[in-house]
Amino acid sequence: MKRFKAALSNLRFINSSSPIRVTPTRSPQLTHNHQVSHFSLHISPPHFAPFQFHDFRFPTTQQKRNFSSKPNSIVDLVLTNAWSQGFEHELEKCYPSLTHETVVYILKHLDNDPQKASSFFNWVCKKEWFLASSSLCNLVLRILANNITIDQFWVTLTMMKKKGFYLDRMTYTMILEGFRREKMNRDFACLKTFFKRMLKENARQSVFNKVVGVISGSEWGDEVMNELAELKIKYSDSFVIRALKELRVCPLKAYKFFQWVGEQSGYQQNSVTYNAVARVLARPGSVDEFWSVVEEMKSVNHELDIDTFMNIEMQFVKNQMMEDAVKLYEVMMNGSYEPSDHDCCVLLNAIATSDSPNSELVFRVTEKYESKGHTLTKEIYDGIHRCLTSAGKFDEAENIVKTMRNAGYDQDNTTYSQVVFGLCKMKRVEEACNVLEEMESSGCIPDNKTWSVLIQGLCAANEVEKASLCLITMVEKGCNADADVIGVMVDSYLSQERIDTAYKFLVEMVRNHGASPRQRTYEKLIENLLGIGKIEDAIDLLCWMHKHKYSPFIKPIVQYVSKSGTVEDAEKFLKAWRKKSHMSHSAYLHVFESFVGEGRLSEAKDLLCKCPSRIQKRKQVSEFFASAENQITATASAN
């Protein structure tokens, strides 16, 4: 197969930056924080023995240079073998290369196999030559936080706490959300209690708060350094990492602290703390310092671990720092811990969907990927094609399609959808519509995604009528309009102040085509309907929201009724509410309070007379009206 670069000789590739080779080295000994008391959990320990953390150093740099194992070969060894005692003996031979970064790299490859991840982590933590860290334990907790390995999760968390490592807030929040999503209610409650007690019982919390307060409260200088020195703290890796994370809102101060603490007697920065400060600095206001840290790491034989790389890439993409994202990808590809094929695809997609798609950056990524001996996949070709079409470079995009065909990959719905999106973005809507005819003639039937891209593109080009016709055709051809398409259509109608049309469209799609709009689509349309006095239509949508099990959106309706609605409007709302809530008395009371709040006590009384007797006799309701009457009487007497 011809090389990708040669096949695209008519397209200009950017030369990638000079290789940056980083060799892993040892991570210095970790000083544990004060040990905190054990927290009793709701489960019994699993059958395996709890792992032990050891305070021994990693292999020396020279030892590792003499060992031929590479991180990828160790990953392959772990992935392709069932865990057993015999396999543990085989894995023991990799000892000199099992650095902290390599263990992180292996665990990231075991994301989808939490049982093996647990076995590997427990095995390596028992080794006298391995030094665990807070960041590594937090990574393991994220992997183990599921129904399959929940027992191992709690054992690991408890041992972390006993050894002075801390559960960081980001990991805590992520795991807590996972428990909520998976309805692991007991674990959800226990984790909240655990985290709260951990913070309360941490013997060094007050010292930590003092350090962070000194640094964040003043400009860095001699005064700050003197105050820190007077505290006479024996710094540990866990303490430094916590401080850096807490100072992420002022990254330059975090960097100054990182430099200062590394100069203190008895403390030496290592791979773990370098990775921590790199995460803090990877943002617009401190990116120069970030690259300075990367170069410094190289000079002392440290590398960014794969988890840190993924975290920083996400930050760069979020902040539209695509040049830095690509440069970092090149650095990692030149190092020991190559990003995965998936990471490559994610980066290509991020470039393509950025505010300013840059095809030169895409070519740098693919050239670096290919230079490491990898063959381009269909997903990577799609990433290149997506960027070119998004940038309006359709001739170059067609060349990519030809090259892709020569590599054995045919055009599919993804390929055509990207062309449709690019054409719509360039306001070439007629050509975009013609692409679907071309698809059908070539035997590739447009699917939901292709139709959705076209309709959204037409709406973006303010061609709402054409989008509506396409939607009708889409439904006639047996494709279902998804929530994104419905939301875009409703937004387009609302932007043209065609609120009635938006309402009729939404009801038609829900009632006759079984569509499920997003909650925000319902809410936005309800607000617009109330703006033109369409209370009945708004209440109708409220009922549909209930059928789709969305949380009630009653506040704007109650506000409308109490300010400018009638008693009959309030009745209609409450009637709809009764159908979906067993706690309807609370809705009645809410409406009464709103009427009175707007100075409309008489309307509140009229509504009360029309309410069911069970509402009229309710003690809370009687007390409310009595209180309202007394307040009005008192106000009148005072005047």
QUILIN-V282735 format. One record per run of one state. SS is the DSSP state (~ for helix, > for strand, _ for the rest). FROM is the first residue (numbers start at 1). TO is the last residue. Records with the same first field share a line. If there is no record, write none. Layout:
SS: FROM-TO  FROM-TO
This chain:
_: 1-3  8-60  66-70  80-84  93-94  98-99  110-113  126-133  145-149  163-168  182-184  202-204  218-221  232-236  247-247  263-270  282-283  300-305  319-321  334-340  353-358  372-377  391-393  407-412  426-428  442-447  461-463  477-482  496-498  514-518  532-534  548-554  565-566  579-583  598-600  610-612  617-618  639-639
~: 4-7  61-65  71-79  85-92  95-97  100-109  114-125  134-144  150-162  169-181  185-201  205-217  222-231  237-246  248-262  271-281  284-299  306-318  322-333  341-352  359-371  378-390  394-406  413-425  429-441  448-460  464-476  483-495  499-513  519-531  535-547  555-564  567-578  584-597  601-609  613-616  619-638
